[in-house]
């Protein structure tokens, strides 16, 4: 059976449900390239945990309109997503890492 909206996300697949389902890897890369500067508040080329969380909350709210982006479940999910997206474990997520993370959900 498919998980319900109230089910916690799987630890191995923290990408937003459906966020990349209708987008190709090329489209995802274009979106990341276009939107990244919007969320990179300090303009250093990487998203820190807070910047990443802002973007993921927006994605989650867009894919699950009834979700509370400030809920403990969403905050846990964001932490898992950040850990999964930070491929080099530098404590920040760059465009390449974010594109790869979102593409894996496609």
Buried (B, 14 or more C-beta within 10 A) or exposed (E): EEEEEEEEBEEEEBBBBEBBEEBEBEEBBEBBEEBBEEBBEEEEEBBBBEBBBBBBBBBBBEBBEEBEBEEEBBBBBBBBBBEBBBBEEEEBBBBEBBBBBBBBBB
